Amino acid sequence: MGLVRMVWPRLSVAAMGWALLVIPVAADAAKAAPPDETAHVYLLRGVLNIFSLGLDEIGEKLEAQGIRVTIANYLSWSSLADQAAAEYRSGRTKTIILVGHSSGATALPDMVARLDELGAPVKLAIGLDSVFHTSLAGHVGRYINYYVANGAGTPVAKTAQLRGELENVDVGNLGIGHLTIDKNEMMQQRVIGAIDAVVHGNSKRAAGRQLPGSEQSRAKRSSGTADASAADRR
C-alpha cells in the first residue's frame, strides 16, 4: 500500500502533464474551420480533355480544403447547370463557382446565363483564355477573364443585361501561353486564391497572391465593370 501511495502521486502528475499537452491541441482543433460543403466548384475542360489537365490539379487542391469539385468537359455545361441549379434550390449548394479553360472558358458565359434563368446565381466565374469572342449577361458576383492577348485569347464583352462585376486581365506578357495557362503555378494560385476569398472570406490569403504590379495596372485598365447590387456582393 505504501508503494502504491508513493507511485500514485507521480502518475497523477504525469497524467496532468499529458492533459496540459492535449488540451491546447483540442482547443486548436475546435477553432479549425470545418470544410465548406455548401460551395461547389465546377471546372470545365476544353476540347478532348487532354489540354486542360491543370484543372485537375486545381480540383485536387480545392478538394484538399474540403471544397466540393466537379470536373467535366465543356460539352456538359448545360447538364451541369441543371445539376447546380437543383442543388441550389435544395439548399445543398449555396455558393456556385465556375472555372473553365479554352473551350471551357468559352462556355462559361452561357452557363452563367443558364443558371441565372434557373434562379441560381453564380458567385464567381473564372475563364482561362477563351479563344472565341463571348459576351456576358445574367447574374454573377464576379467574373474574371484571364486571356493571352498576344495569342488567340480574347476579352469578354459585357452586355446591358449583366448584373455583376467583369474583369478582363491580359496575362500574355507573363510568358504564359494557351496550353500552359491552366498549368502555370502562379495562375493556379490566383484561381484558388479567388475561390478561397469567396468560400472562406479569406481576403488576406487572396491578397498575398496578387499579380505583379504591371499586371495589376493592366487589369484595371482592361477591366469592364457593371453596377453590382447589394445582393451581388453578399
LOMAR-729310 format. One record per residue: residue number from 1; residue in one letter; x, y, z of N, C-alpha, C in turn. Coordinates in nm, 2 decimals. Atoms other than C-alpha are relative to their C-alpha. Example, Ala and Ser with C-alpha at 12.3 -4.5 7.8 and 13.67 -1.06 7.14 Angstrom:
! residues 2
SITE|num|residu|n.X|n.Y|n.Z|ca.X|ca.Y|ca.Z|c.X|c.Y|c.Z
SITE|1|A|0.09|-0.12|0.00|1.23|-0.45|0.78|0.09|0.12|0.00
SITE|2|S|-0.09|-0.11|0.00|1.37|-0.11|0.71|-0.08|0.11|0.08
END
This chain:
! residues 234
SITE|num|residu|n.X|n.Y|n.Z|ca.X|ca.Y|ca.Z|c.X|c.Y|c.Z
SITE|1|M|0.08|-0.12|0.00|0.00|0.00|0.00|0.09|0.12|0.00
SITE|2|G|-0.08|-0.12|0.00|0.28|0.24|0.08|0.06|0.03|-0.13
SITE|3|L|-0.06|-0.01|0.14|0.44|0.17|-0.26|-0.10|0.06|-0.09
SITE|4|V|0.11|-0.05|0.09|0.10|0.24|-0.43|-0.01|0.15|0.03
SITE|5|R|0.02|-0.14|-0.03|0.07|0.57|-0.24|0.11|0.08|-0.05
SITE|6|M|-0.11|-0.08|0.05|0.42|0.67|-0.35|0.00|0.01|-0.15
SITE|7|V|0.00|0.00|0.14|0.37|0.58|-0.71|-0.12|0.09|-0.05
SITE|8|W|0.12|-0.06|0.05|0.02|0.73|-0.75|0.02|0.15|-0.02
SITE|9|P|-0.02|-0.15|0.03|0.12|1.10|-0.70|0.08|0.02|-0.12
SITE|10|R|-0.09|-0.02|0.11|0.39|1.05|-0.96|-0.09|-0.02|-0.13
SITE|11|L|0.09|0.03|0.11|0.13|0.90|-1.20|-0.10|0.12|-0.02
SITE|12|S|0.09|-0.11|0.01|-0.11|1.18|-1.12|0.06|0.12|-0.07
SITE|13|V|-0.07|-0.12|0.05|0.15|1.45|-1.20|0.02|-0.03|-0.15
SITE|14|A|-0.03|0.03|0.14|0.24|1.27|-1.53|-0.13|0.01|-0.08
SITE|15|A|0.13|-0.01|0.07|-0.13|1.24|-1.62|-0.04|0.15|-0.02
SITE|16|M|0.03|-0.14|0.01|-0.18|1.61|-1.55|0.09|0.07|-0.11
SITE|17|G|-0.09|-0.06|0.10|0.12|1.69|-1.77|-0.05|-0.03|-0.14
SITE|18|W|0.05|0.04|0.13|-0.02|1.49|-2.06|-0.13|0.08|-0.03
SITE|19|A|0.13|-0.08|0.02|-0.36|1.67|-2.01|0.03|0.14|-0.04
SITE|20|L|-0.04|-0.14|0.04|-0.19|2.01|-2.03|0.05|0.00|-0.14
SITE|21|L|-0.05|0.00|0.14|-0.03|1.90|-2.36|-0.11|-0.02|-0.09
SITE|22|V|0.11|0.04|0.09|-0.35|1.76|-2.50|-0.10|0.11|-0.01
SITE|23|I|0.11|-0.10|0.00|-0.59|2.04|-2.41|0.02|0.11|-0.10
SITE|24|P|-0.02|-0.10|0.10|-0.43|2.31|-2.62|-0.02|-0.06|-0.14
SITE|25|V|0.02|0.06|0.13|-0.43|2.07|-2.92|-0.15|-0.01|-0.03
SITE|26|A|0.14|0.01|0.02|-0.80|2.00|-2.87|-0.06|0.14|-0.02
SITE|27|A|0.06|-0.13|0.02|-0.87|2.37|-2.84|0.03|0.05|-0.14
SITE|28|D|-0.03|-0.04|0.13|-0.69|2.44|-3.16|-0.08|-0.07|-0.10
SITE|29|A|0.08|0.08|0.09|-0.88|2.16|-3.33|-0.14|0.06|-0.01
SITE|30|A|0.14|-0.06|-0.01|-1.21|2.32|-3.21|-0.01|0.13|-0.08
SITE|31|K|0.00|-0.13|0.07|-1.10|2.65|-3.36|0.01|-0.02|-0.15
SITE|32|A|-0.02|0.03|0.14|-1.03|2.49|-3.70|-0.13|0.01|-0.07
SITE|33|A|0.13|-0.01|0.07|-1.29|2.58|-3.96|-0.03|-0.13|-0.07
SITE|34|P|0.03|0.13|0.07|-1.48|2.28|-4.09|-0.01|0.02|-0.15
SITE|35|P|0.01|-0.01|0.14|-1.49|2.21|-4.46|-0.13|0.07|-0.04
SITE|36|D|0.12|-0.07|0.04|-1.74|2.43|-4.65|-0.06|-0.09|-0.11
SITE|37|E|0.07|0.09|0.09|-1.97|2.17|-4.81|-0.12|0.07|-0.07
SITE|38|T|0.11|-0.07|0.07|-2.22|2.44|-4.93|0.05|0.06|-0.12
SITE|39|A|-0.06|-0.06|0.12|-1.98|2.56|-5.20|0.03|-0.12|-0.10
SITE|40|H|-0.02|0.10|0.10|-1.95|2.37|-5.53|0.07|0.07|-0.12
SITE|41|V|-0.08|-0.05|0.11|-1.68|2.44|-5.79|-0.01|-0.09|-0.12
SITE|42|Y|0.01|0.07|0.13|-1.74|2.33|-6.15|0.12|0.04|-0.09
SITE|43|L|-0.11|-0.03|0.08|-1.43|2.30|-6.36|-0.02|-0.06|-0.14
SITE|44|L|0.03|0.05|0.14|-1.48|2.28|-6.74|0.13|-0.01|-0.08
SITE|45|R|-0.11|0.02|0.08|-1.21|2.13|-6.95|-0.03|0.04|-0.15
SITE|46|G|0.01|-0.03|0.14|-1.15|2.22|-7.32|-0.02|-0.12|-0.08
SITE|47|V|0.02|0.11|0.10|-1.15|2.00|-7.63|0.08|-0.12|0.04
SITE|48|L|-0.06|0.13|-0.02|-1.07|1.63|-7.59|0.05|-0.03|0.14
SITE|49|N|-0.04|0.02|-0.14|-1.00|1.66|-7.22|0.15|-0.03|0.02
SITE|50|I|-0.15|0.03|-0.01|-0.62|1.64|-7.28|0.08|0.13|0.01
SITE|51|F|-0.07|-0.13|0.00|-0.53|2.01|-7.29|-0.03|0.08|0.12
SITE|52|S|0.04|-0.08|-0.12|-0.68|2.12|-6.96|0.03|-0.07|0.13
SITE|53|L|-0.03|0.08|-0.12|-0.52|1.89|-6.71|0.04|0.08|0.12
SITE|54|G|-0.03|-0.08|-0.12|-0.42|2.18|-6.49|-0.12|0.02|0.08
SITE|55|L|0.12|-0.01|-0.08|-0.78|2.20|-6.39|-0.01|-0.12|0.10
SITE|56|D|0.00|0.12|-0.09|-0.74|1.85|-6.24|0.09|0.03|0.13
SITE|57|E|-0.09|-0.04|-0.12|-0.45|1.99|-6.02|-0.07|0.10|0.09
SITE|58|I|0.08|-0.09|-0.07|-0.67|2.28|-5.92|-0.11|-0.07|0.08
SITE|59|G|0.11|0.07|-0.07|-0.95|2.05|-5.83|0.05|-0.08|0.12
SITE|60|E|-0.06|0.07|-0.12|-0.72|1.83|-5.61|0.03|0.09|0.11
SITE|61|K|-0.04|-0.09|-0.11|-0.60|2.13|-5.42|-0.13|0.05|0.07
SITE|62|L|0.12|-0.04|-0.06|-0.96|2.25|-5.36|-0.06|-0.11|0.08
SITE|63|E|0.06|0.11|-0.08|-1.08|1.91|-5.25|0.08|-0.02|0.13
SITE|64|A|-0.08|0.01|-0.13|-0.79|1.90|-5.00|-0.05|0.10|0.10
SITE|65|Q|0.05|-0.10|-0.09|-0.95|2.21|-4.85|-0.15|-0.04|0.05
SITE|66|G|0.14|0.03|-0.04|-1.29|2.03|-4.82|-0.10|0.06|-0.09
SITE|67|I|0.10|-0.06|0.10|-1.45|2.21|-5.12|-0.04|-0.10|-0.10
SITE|68|R|0.05|0.10|0.10|-1.67|2.00|-5.34|0.03|0.05|-0.14
SITE|69|V|-0.05|-0.04|0.13|-1.55|1.99|-5.70|-0.06|-0.10|-0.10
SITE|70|T|0.04|0.08|0.11|-1.69|1.86|-6.03|0.08|0.04|-0.12
SITE|71|I|-0.08|-0.03|0.12|-1.46|1.83|-6.33|-0.06|-0.07|-0.12
SITE|72|A|0.07|0.06|0.12|-1.61|1.78|-6.68|0.04|0.07|-0.12
SITE|73|N|-0.03|-0.06|0.12|-1.57|1.85|-7.04|-0.10|0.12|-0.03
SITE|74|Y|0.09|-0.11|0.02|-1.72|2.18|-7.16|-0.13|-0.03|-0.07
SITE|75|L|0.12|0.03|0.07|-1.98|2.00|-7.37|-0.11|-0.04|0.10
SITE|76|S|0.09|0.04|-0.10|-2.15|1.91|-7.04|-0.06|0.12|0.07
SITE|77|W|0.03|-0.12|-0.07|-2.21|2.27|-6.94|-0.15|0.02|0.03
SITE|78|S|0.15|-0.01|-0.01|-2.59|2.26|-6.99|-0.05|-0.09|0.11
SITE|79|S|0.05|0.09|-0.10|-2.65|1.95|-6.78|0.06|0.03|0.14
SITE|80|L|-0.06|-0.05|-0.12|-2.41|2.08|-6.52|-0.07|0.11|0.06
SITE|81|A|0.07|-0.12|-0.04|-2.60|2.40|-6.50|-0.13|-0.05|0.07
SITE|82|D|0.13|0.06|-0.05|-2.93|2.20|-6.44|0.03|-0.06|0.14
SITE|83|Q|-0.04|0.06|-0.12|-2.75|2.00|-6.17|0.03|0.10|0.11
SITE|84|A|-0.03|-0.10|-0.09|-2.61|2.31|-6.00|-0.12|0.07|0.05
SITE|85|A|0.13|-0.07|-0.04|-2.95|2.48|-6.00|-0.08|-0.08|0.09
SITE|86|A|0.08|0.09|-0.09|-3.12|2.18|-5.85|0.06|-0.01|0.14
SITE|87|E|-0.07|0.00|-0.13|-2.86|2.17|-5.57|-0.02|0.13|0.07
SITE|88|Y|0.02|-0.13|-0.05|-2.90|2.54|-5.52|-0.14|0.02|0.06
SITE|89|R|0.14|-0.01|-0.05|-3.28|2.52|-5.49|-0.02|-0.09|0.12
SITE|90|S|0.02|0.09|-0.12|-3.25|2.23|-5.24|0.07|0.05|0.12
SITE|91|G|-0.07|-0.06|-0.12|-3.02|2.43|-5.02|0.14|-0.07|0.02
SITE|92|R|-0.13|0.07|-0.02|-2.73|2.18|-5.05|0.12|0.09|-0.05
SITE|93|T|-0.10|-0.09|0.05|-2.53|2.43|-5.25|-0.05|0.14|0.01
SITE|94|K|0.03|-0.15|-0.01|-2.52|2.80|-5.16|0.09|0.09|-0.08
SITE|95|T|-0.10|-0.08|0.08|-2.22|2.91|-5.35|0.05|-0.08|-0.12
SITE|96|I|-0.04|0.06|0.13|-2.17|2.82|-5.72|0.11|0.08|-0.06
SITE|97|I|-0.12|-0.06|0.06|-1.83|2.88|-5.87|0.03|-0.08|-0.12
SITE|98|L|-0.03|0.06|0.13|-1.73|2.81|-6.23|0.14|0.04|-0.04
SITE|99|V|-0.13|-0.03|0.05|-1.38|2.78|-6.38|0.01|-0.08|-0.13
SITE|100|G|-0.01|0.06|0.12|-1.31|2.70|-6.74|0.13|0.03|-0.08
SITE|101|H|-0.12|-0.02|0.08|-1.01|2.66|-6.97|-0.03|-0.02|-0.15
SITE|102|S|0.02|0.01|0.14|-1.01|2.72|-7.35|-0.15|-0.01|-0.04
SITE|103|S|0.14|0.01|0.03|-1.34|2.59|-7.48|-0.09|0.00|0.12
SITE|104|G|0.07|0.00|-0.13|-1.44|2.55|-7.12|-0.03|0.15|0.04
SITE|105|A|0.02|-0.15|-0.02|-1.39|2.93|-7.08|-0.10|0.06|-0.09
SITE|106|T|0.10|-0.05|0.10|-1.59|2.99|-7.39|-0.14|-0.03|0.04
SITE|107|A|0.13|0.05|-0.04|-1.88|2.80|-7.24|-0.05|0.07|0.13
SITE|108|L|0.04|-0.06|-0.13|-1.88|3.00|-6.91|-0.11|0.10|-0.01
SITE|109|P|0.11|-0.09|0.01|-2.10|3.29|-7.02|-0.13|-0.06|-0.02
SITE|110|D|0.13|0.07|0.02|-2.36|3.05|-7.15|-0.05|-0.07|0.13
SITE|111|M|0.03|0.07|-0.13|-2.35|2.86|-6.82|-0.05|0.10|0.10
SITE|112|V|0.04|-0.10|-0.09|-2.38|3.18|-6.62|-0.14|0.04|-0.03
SITE|113|A|0.13|-0.04|0.05|-2.68|3.29|-6.83|-0.11|-0.11|0.03
SITE|114|R|0.10|0.11|-0.02|-2.85|2.95|-6.80|-0.03|-0.01|0.15
SITE|115|L|0.02|0.01|-0.14|-2.80|2.94|-6.42|-0.09|0.12|0.05
SITE|116|D|0.08|-0.12|-0.03|-2.95|3.29|-6.40|-0.15|-0.03|-0.03
SITE|117|E|0.14|0.03|0.04|-3.26|3.17|-6.59|-0.06|-0.10|0.10
SITE|118|L|0.05|0.10|-0.09|-3.29|2.88|-6.34|0.00|0.05|0.14
SITE|119|G|0.01|-0.06|-0.14|-3.27|3.12|-6.04|0.11|-0.04|0.09
SITE|120|A|-0.11|0.05|-0.08|-2.93|3.00|-5.93|0.12|0.09|-0.04
SITE|121|P|-0.11|-0.10|0.03|-2.68|3.30|-5.93|0.14|-0.06|0.02
SITE|122|V|-0.14|0.04|-0.02|-2.31|3.23|-5.98|0.08|0.11|0.08
SITE|123|K|-0.07|-0.09|-0.09|-2.09|3.38|-5.71|0.13|0.04|-0.07
SITE|124|L|-0.13|-0.03|0.06|-1.76|3.36|-5.90|0.02|-0.09|-0.13
SITE|125|A|-0.03|0.07|0.12|-1.66|3.26|-6.26|0.14|0.04|-0.04
SITE|126|I|-0.14|-0.03|0.05|-1.30|3.24|-6.39|0.02|-0.07|-0.13
SITE|127|G|-0.03|0.06|0.13|-1.22|3.19|-6.75|0.15|0.01|-0.03
SITE|128|L|-0.14|0.00|0.04|-0.87|3.09|-6.87|0.02|-0.02|-0.15
SITE|129|D|-0.03|-0.01|0.14|-0.81|3.20|-7.22|-0.10|-0.06|-0.10
SITE|130|S|0.09|0.04|0.11|-1.12|3.16|-7.43|0.05|0.05|-0.13
SITE|131|V|-0.06|-0.04|0.13|-1.02|3.17|-7.79|-0.12|0.05|-0.10
SITE|132|F|0.11|-0.05|0.08|-1.37|3.28|-7.91|-0.06|0.12|0.07
SITE|133|H|0.06|-0.12|-0.06|-1.54|3.61|-7.86|-0.13|-0.04|0.07
SITE|134|T|0.12|0.03|-0.08|-1.80|3.59|-7.59|-0.05|0.13|0.06
SITE|135|S|0.06|-0.11|-0.07|-2.04|3.83|-7.41|-0.07|-0.05|0.12
SITE|136|L|0.05|0.04|-0.13|-2.16|3.82|-7.06|-0.13|0.07|0.04
SITE|137|A|0.12|-0.05|-0.05|-2.51|3.86|-6.93|-0.04|-0.08|0.12
SITE|138|G|0.05|0.07|-0.12|-2.71|3.75|-6.62|0.07|0.04|0.13
SITE|139|H|-0.04|-0.04|-0.14|-2.63|3.75|-6.25|0.12|-0.08|0.03
SITE|140|V|-0.13|0.06|-0.04|-2.27|3.68|-6.15|0.07|0.10|0.10
SITE|141|G|-0.06|-0.09|-0.10|-2.10|3.82|-5.84|0.13|0.06|-0.06
SITE|142|R|-0.12|-0.05|0.06|-1.76|3.84|-6.01|0.05|-0.10|-0.11
SITE|143|Y|-0.05|0.08|0.12|-1.63|3.72|-6.35|0.14|0.05|-0.03
SITE|144|I|-0.14|-0.04|0.04|-1.25|3.72|-6.41|0.03|-0.08|-0.12
SITE|145|N|-0.04|0.06|0.12|-1.14|3.65|-6.76|0.15|0.03|-0.02
SITE|146|Y|-0.15|-0.01|0.03|-0.76|3.58|-6.79|0.02|-0.05|-0.15
SITE|147|Y|-0.02|0.04|0.14|-0.66|3.58|-7.15|0.14|0.04|-0.05
SITE|148|V|-0.13|-0.03|0.05|-0.34|3.59|-7.36|-0.02|0.08|-0.13
SITE|149|A|0.03|-0.09|0.11|-0.38|3.89|-7.59|0.09|-0.02|-0.12
SITE|150|N|-0.09|0.02|0.11|-0.07|3.82|-7.79|0.00|-0.14|-0.06
SITE|151|G|0.02|0.13|0.06|-0.20|3.47|-7.87|-0.14|0.00|-0.06
SITE|152|A|0.13|0.01|0.06|-0.55|3.37|-7.96|-0.11|0.04|0.10
SITE|153|G|0.10|-0.03|-0.10|-0.72|3.48|-7.63|-0.07|0.13|-0.03
SITE|154|T|0.08|-0.12|0.02|-0.99|3.74|-7.63|-0.07|0.05|0.13
SITE|155|P|0.08|-0.05|-0.12|-1.16|3.97|-7.37|-0.15|-0.04|-0.01
SITE|156|V|0.14|0.02|0.00|-1.52|3.91|-7.27|-0.07|0.13|0.00
SITE|157|A|0.08|-0.13|0.01|-1.77|4.18|-7.36|-0.11|-0.01|0.10
SITE|158|K|0.11|-0.01|-0.10|-2.02|4.30|-7.11|-0.13|0.05|-0.08
SITE|159|T|0.13|-0.04|0.06|-2.39|4.35|-7.20|-0.08|0.08|0.10
SITE|160|A|0.09|-0.08|-0.09|-2.66|4.57|-7.06|-0.07|-0.09|0.10
SITE|161|Q|0.07|0.09|-0.09|-2.81|4.26|-6.90|0.09|-0.06|0.11
SITE|162|L|-0.09|0.05|-0.10|-2.50|4.19|-6.69|-0.03|0.07|0.14
SITE|163|R|0.02|-0.05|-0.14|-2.56|4.22|-6.31|0.12|-0.06|0.08
SITE|164|G|-0.12|0.05|-0.07|-2.22|4.18|-6.15|0.13|0.07|-0.05
SITE|165|E|-0.13|-0.06|0.03|-1.85|4.26|-6.20|0.08|-0.08|-0.10
SITE|166|L|-0.08|0.07|0.10|-1.64|4.17|-6.50|0.14|0.06|-0.01
SITE|167|E|-0.14|-0.05|0.02|-1.26|4.19|-6.52|0.06|-0.08|-0.11
SITE|168|N|-0.08|0.06|0.11|-1.06|4.12|-6.83|0.15|0.03|0.03
SITE|169|V|-0.14|-0.01|-0.04|-0.69|4.05|-6.74|0.09|-0.06|-0.10
SITE|170|D|-0.09|0.05|0.10|-0.43|4.01|-7.01|0.13|-0.05|0.07
SITE|171|V|-0.12|0.05|-0.06|-0.15|3.78|-6.89|0.10|-0.05|-0.10
SITE|172|G|-0.09|0.04|0.11|0.03|3.74|-7.22|0.14|0.04|0.02
SITE|173|N|-0.13|-0.04|-0.03|0.33|3.93|-7.10|0.07|-0.07|0.11
SITE|174|L|-0.06|0.08|-0.10|0.40|3.68|-6.83|0.06|-0.13|-0.05
SITE|175|G|-0.06|0.12|0.05|0.53|3.42|-7.06|-0.10|-0.12|0.00
SITE|176|I|0.10|0.11|-0.02|0.20|3.22|-7.03|-0.06|-0.02|-0.14
SITE|177|G|0.07|0.03|0.13|0.05|3.05|-7.34|-0.13|-0.07|0.02
SITE|178|H|0.14|0.06|-0.01|-0.29|2.90|-7.42|0.01|-0.14|0.06
SITE|179|L|0.00|0.14|-0.05|-0.18|2.54|-7.34|0.07|-0.01|0.14
SITE|180|T|-0.07|0.00|-0.13|0.01|2.64|-7.02|-0.07|0.08|0.11
SITE|181|I|0.06|-0.09|-0.10|-0.22|2.90|-6.85|-0.07|-0.08|0.11
SITE|182|D|0.06|0.08|-0.11|-0.41|2.63|-6.66|0.10|-0.08|0.09
SITE|183|K|-0.10|0.08|-0.07|-0.09|2.45|-6.55|0.10|0.09|0.07
SITE|184|N|-0.10|-0.09|-0.06|0.11|2.76|-6.45|-0.03|0.02|0.15
SITE|185|E|0.02|0.00|-0.14|0.16|2.76|-6.08|-0.05|0.14|0.05
SITE|186|M|0.05|-0.13|-0.04|0.11|3.14|-6.04|-0.15|0.01|-0.03
SITE|187|M|0.14|-0.01|0.04|-0.22|3.12|-6.23|-0.09|-0.09|0.09
SITE|188|Q|0.08|0.09|-0.09|-0.34|2.82|-6.02|-0.02|0.07|0.13
SITE|189|Q|0.01|-0.07|-0.13|-0.26|3.02|-5.71|-0.10|0.12|-0.01
SITE|190|R|0.09|-0.11|0.02|-0.46|3.31|-5.85|-0.15|-0.05|0.00
SITE|191|V|0.13|0.06|0.00|-0.76|3.09|-5.92|-0.04|-0.05|0.13
SITE|192|I|0.03|0.06|-0.13|-0.75|2.91|-5.59|-0.02|0.12|0.10
SITE|193|G|0.02|-0.11|-0.09|-0.70|3.24|-5.40|-0.13|0.07|-0.02
SITE|194|A|0.13|-0.07|0.03|-1.00|3.40|-5.57|-0.12|-0.09|0.06
SITE|195|I|0.10|0.09|-0.05|-1.21|3.09|-5.48|0.00|0.00|0.15
SITE|196|D|-0.01|0.00|-0.15|-1.08|3.09|-5.12|-0.07|0.13|0.06
SITE|197|A|0.06|-0.13|-0.04|-1.18|3.46|-5.09|-0.15|-0.01|0.01
SITE|198|V|0.15|0.01|0.00|-1.54|3.37|-5.18|-0.05|-0.10|0.10
SITE|199|V|0.05|0.11|-0.09|-1.57|3.04|-4.99|0.03|0.03|0.14
SITE|200|H|-0.04|-0.02|-0.14|-1.38|3.13|-4.68|0.01|0.14|0.05
SITE|201|G|-0.02|-0.14|-0.03|-1.38|3.50|-4.69|0.14|0.04|0.03
SITE|202|N|-0.15|-0.01|-0.03|-1.00|3.47|-4.69|0.06|0.11|-0.08
SITE|203|S|-0.06|-0.11|0.08|-0.91|3.81|-4.83|0.15|0.02|0.01
SITE|204|K|-0.14|-0.01|-0.02|-0.57|3.81|-4.68|0.08|-0.10|-0.08
SITE|205|R|-0.07|0.11|0.08|-0.48|3.48|-4.85|0.00|0.04|-0.14
SITE|206|A|0.01|-0.04|0.14|-0.61|3.61|-5.18|0.09|0.12|-0.03
SITE|207|A|-0.09|-0.12|0.03|-0.42|3.94|-5.14|0.14|-0.03|-0.01
SITE|208|G|-0.14|0.04|0.00|-0.10|3.76|-5.09|0.04|-0.07|-0.14
SITE|209|R|-0.03|0.07|0.12|-0.13|3.61|-5.44|-0.03|0.10|-0.12
SITE|210|Q|0.02|-0.09|0.10|-0.15|3.93|-5.64|0.09|-0.02|-0.12
SITE|211|L|-0.09|-0.01|0.11|-0.02|3.96|-5.99|0.10|0.10|0.02
SITE|212|P|-0.10|-0.11|-0.01|0.29|4.17|-6.04|-0.06|0.13|-0.03
SITE|213|G|0.06|-0.13|0.01|0.23|4.54|-6.03|-0.04|0.05|-0.13
SITE|214|S|0.03|-0.04|0.13|0.24|4.60|-6.40|-0.13|-0.07|-0.05
SITE|215|E|0.12|0.07|0.04|-0.03|4.33|-6.44|-0.12|0.05|0.07
SITE|216|Q|0.12|-0.06|-0.08|-0.25|4.48|-6.17|-0.04|0.13|-0.08
SITE|217|S|0.03|-0.12|0.07|-0.23|4.81|-6.36|-0.08|-0.03|-0.13
SITE|218|R|0.07|0.04|0.13|-0.32|4.64|-6.69|-0.14|-0.06|0.03
SITE|219|A|0.13|0.06|-0.04|-0.60|4.45|-6.52|-0.10|0.11|0.02
SITE|220|K|0.09|-0.11|-0.03|-0.75|4.78|-6.40|-0.04|0.07|-0.13
SITE|221|R|0.03|-0.07|0.13|-0.72|4.94|-6.75|-0.09|-0.09|-0.09
SITE|222|S|0.07|0.08|0.10|-0.87|4.64|-6.93|-0.13|-0.06|0.06
SITE|223|S|0.11|0.06|-0.06|-1.14|4.55|-6.68|-0.13|0.08|-0.03
SITE|224|G|0.13|-0.06|0.02|-1.51|4.62|-6.75|-0.08|-0.03|0.11
SITE|225|T|0.08|0.03|-0.12|-1.75|4.66|-6.46|-0.14|0.04|-0.03
SITE|226|A|0.14|-0.04|0.01|-2.12|4.67|-6.44|-0.05|0.02|0.15
SITE|227|D|0.05|-0.03|-0.14|-2.32|4.80|-6.14|-0.04|-0.12|0.06
SITE|228|A|0.04|0.11|-0.08|-2.35|4.54|-5.88|-0.09|0.04|0.11
SITE|229|S|0.09|-0.03|-0.11|-2.64|4.54|-5.64|0.05|-0.05|0.13
SITE|230|A|-0.05|0.05|-0.13|-2.60|4.48|-5.27|-0.01|-0.15|0.01
SITE|231|A|0.01|0.14|-0.01|-2.72|4.13|-5.32|0.11|-0.07|-0.07
SITE|232|D|-0.11|0.06|0.06|-2.44|4.06|-5.56|0.12|-0.01|0.08
SITE|233|R|-0.12|0.00|-0.08|-2.18|4.14|-5.30|-0.02|-0.07|0.13
SITE|234|R|0.02|0.07|-0.13|-2.34|3.95|-5.01|0.07|-0.14|-0.01
END
